Amino acid sequence: MFFLLAGPCVIEGEKMALEIAEYISELTDKWGIPYVFKGSFKKANRSRLDSFTGIGDEKALKILAKIRKDFQIPVVTDIHSPEDAVMAAEYVDILQIPAFLCRQTDLLVAAAQTGRVVNIKKGQFLSPEAMHYAVDKVRDSGNENVMVTERGTTFGYQDLVVDYRGVKIMQEGCRCPVVVDATHSLQQPNQSCGVTGGRPELIETIAKAAIAVGADGLFIETHPEPQHAKSDGANMLRLDLLEGLLEKLVRIRKAL
């Protein structure tokens, strides 16, 4: 069975985060899918200065820790600096390296040295063959707990495309689990308004293909009301659509 990393783009508040965690936990228990709650404690990669970045680092991290404890599930969050790695490692199980930062040696080494699992998102500018260098930095720092996430490759100025050959290439070249991000792969970056667009109606297409080609895990950002989400709402899955999608994905995996 594939595993699932899912949750809101960013922690907007305790009530919302707990409700999402509870809802997805019940679904994944029903379908026998190992589940990791995803929520960024802050967002540093924003186009505009006035974009929402978070509710406060410690406050958001404590919410993640509460989810981890209350639901007995692992949690993952993004980090953007070596200092973030040390701080976040006290609260979460998996440290996620944003795609833009996947070549930052100091960040990868700091994440590795915490002993936490490190999830490296593949840069939109990198080939699947090149990702093993990022993985090697983690392993050479003494940490074998690493995985990589495909999140699309730059296609012109304002679009991304997923090359599913990369799943197999990275599984063999990186020798670690490979996740496919079914939501960020549908972003439409560099919009003139300074807010990223997206194609959420194609999330099911990306997710089905990922499971069909043998991805080890799936990454989905989801929110009860994406149109009101404070970050990346344009490419998130509406929460009430998740169950139907998971049912289809389980059937696809069982058919392989």
C-alpha positions, 0 to 999 in steps of 0.5 A: 500500500502507498502512504499518504502525506496530507493536510493544509498548506500552512497551519492557520489555527489549532481548530482547523488543523485538528479537524483536518487531522481527525478527518483524514486519520479516520479515512486512512484507517478505513482504507488501511493507508499509512498517514502522515499529517502535513502542515507548514509551521511557516511559509518563507517562499512567497512572491509578495511581501504581504502574503500570509506566512504563518501564525507564529513559529512556536505556536504552529509547531506546538499545534503540530506536536499536539496532532502528533500526540493526540492522533498518534500519527507522524507529522511533517513540516517544511524548513527553510534554514539550518536553524529551522531544522534544529527547532522543528525537529523537537516537534515533528517526525519528518523535515521537508526541504522545499523544492527551491532549496533542495540544493542548499547543502547547509540546510540538507546537512542540518536536517540530516543531523537532527536524525529525523526523516528528511523529505527532499522535494525535487527542484522544478529545475532538476532532472530525476537523475540529479536528485541522488546528489541531494540524497547523498548529502543526507546520507553522507551526513549520517542519516539514512532516513530520507525520501524524495518527492516529485512536484513537477518540472518547469514548463515555460514560465507559468506551468509545470509538467510531471514526467512519470518516468522520474518515479522509477528513475529516482527509486533506482538512482536515489534508493529511497521511497519516492512520493508524488505531490499531486497538488503542487505539480498543478501549480501555475507559478509566476502569475502577474498578480503575484499569487500562484494559480493552479489546476485542482480539477486535475488532482485526481489525474495526477494521483491516479497516474502516480499510484499506477506507476508505482509511487511509494507515497502520495502528497496532497494538500487539502483544506475544507474551503480552498478558496479561503485558504491562506496559502496555495488555495488555487491548487488544493483538494477540497477536503470532502473530495478526499475519500472518493479519491482515496477509494479509487487509488486503493483500487488501482494499487490493489489491481497492480 
